[in-house]
Amino acid sequence: MTESLARTAAQTLVAGIGRRDFVRAAALLGAGTGVAGVAAACSHDVASAPSNAAVTGAVTVLQPGQGDTPGDHYLPSTPDQVLWGYVPNVHATAAMQMRSGETVTIDAVSHEGILEDQGRDPVTYFGGHGVARGDVLEDAVAIASDYRRTPRNFDKDGPHVVTGPVFVEGAQPGDVLKIETLEAVPRVPYGVVSSRHGKGSLARTADGGAPAGISLAEVMPPIATDGRATKNPTSYGNISTFTAIEDGQGVMAYGDAKVRFPLQTFMGMMGVAYSQDPELTAPTANSVPPTLGGGNIDIRLLGKGSTFYLPVVAEGALFYVGDPHMAMGNGEVALTAMEGSLRSTFRLTVCKKGSGDAPSVAFRYPFAETADVWVPIGLSDPDGALDGQGSDLDVAMRRAVVNALDYLETDRGMDRATAYAYLSAASNFHVSQVVDKTVGVHGEIFKSHFA
């Protein structure tokens, strides 16, 4: 087929079935699916789409556009649209536009396995761990080899592959974007947990010393293996632990033994545009620290069935995702969670002041809830490194408590003194993560106590 004929065929398909189904059709054809299979895929009925249960049994590899994409819209991760290491600013051009209340399925790509210290070649990296070529995601391969939107500097840029932004019609500054996670499905049957020199809860300090509270001998990874002076990321001595999925559990081998733990899939990064700087690689747009616009919030409760509320700063909200997680303990102490690509479906809804559709706190600060708990959030430095970067957990804790008090007083009608006493007697506060420059604490206020 000539290039001009191919272009004409593509335009005809887009006009006839829409861009979302064209992406699915192209992926299926590329995988060798016949015309009848493409037609079946493009007649997808969202209403009849089955709900995915918790991760159990075998995981089917979900290449771009293949398998069930139950949202009203489908957004893949392509090298020309994702940002690698940065999040969209308020000036960003949207990758997709949708109406408030609609749903979108997004194929998020994990950064683990494609980063420079792992060789920036996922086929070779994962192949070294026994992963067949067909089980390596094509979008991960494409991003690793073809990403050109911004120059990559492993020592300066964030690691995350960020997909979006999505323009939500009707969203204006001062509103809240309500983000409901309807599904978070693994795209591959494996993940990676990484520990990198100079990062993590036990990292060596920038001046070469030990952080307060531990000795140099207790630094992780061990100082003797620190190869950052080589300026070659593959020689840095970073540690990446390949983790298989078996029967719905993460499995790590050590010696002749194995440790198994349950999966809990969620997007570590969900955000709306916050940085005002028009530069794509501005420090305030780095993907690592979370901000008042959300981003790399890393709260393990924000999986399927959760609701996340973010204050809108830009017209259209400009929603984005990244950092897909298959499992994470509170704290995320080594540096990363069990990272692995996910296909997630979200309902995005605009909430206006005075509507009662969002918690009052959410109009100025991130807030979340699940079926069982309300989740007040505190960040140590929520302004995106505008004036340096603070990583004081005490600050994050105090803000989480204040946000909890504000919620209980304004939304539940409790007087502040009783609310303070109640939080001390019956609520939990957890360290969300201590590894993202801006650290976080989140609370759990149990809904059953107010029934």
Beta strands, then each sheet from edge to edge (+ up, - down):
strand 1: 73-75
strand 2: 83-84
strand 3: 96-98
strand 4: 103-108
strand 5: 161-168
strand 6: 176-186
strand 7: 190-195
strand 8: 239-246
strand 9: 249-254
strand 10: 257-262
strand 11: 266-272
strand 12: 294-295
strand 13: 307-311
strand 14: 319-327
strand 15: 338-339
strand 16: 342-351
strand 17: 367-369
strand 18: 373-379
strand 19: 428-433
strand 20: 440-446
sheet 1: 1+ 4+ 16- 6+ 13- 17+ 18- 20+ 19-
sheet 2: 2+ 5- 3-
sheet 3: 2+ 5- 14+ 11- 12+
sheet 4: 2+ 5- 14+ 15-
sheet 5: 7+ 8- 9+ 10-
end
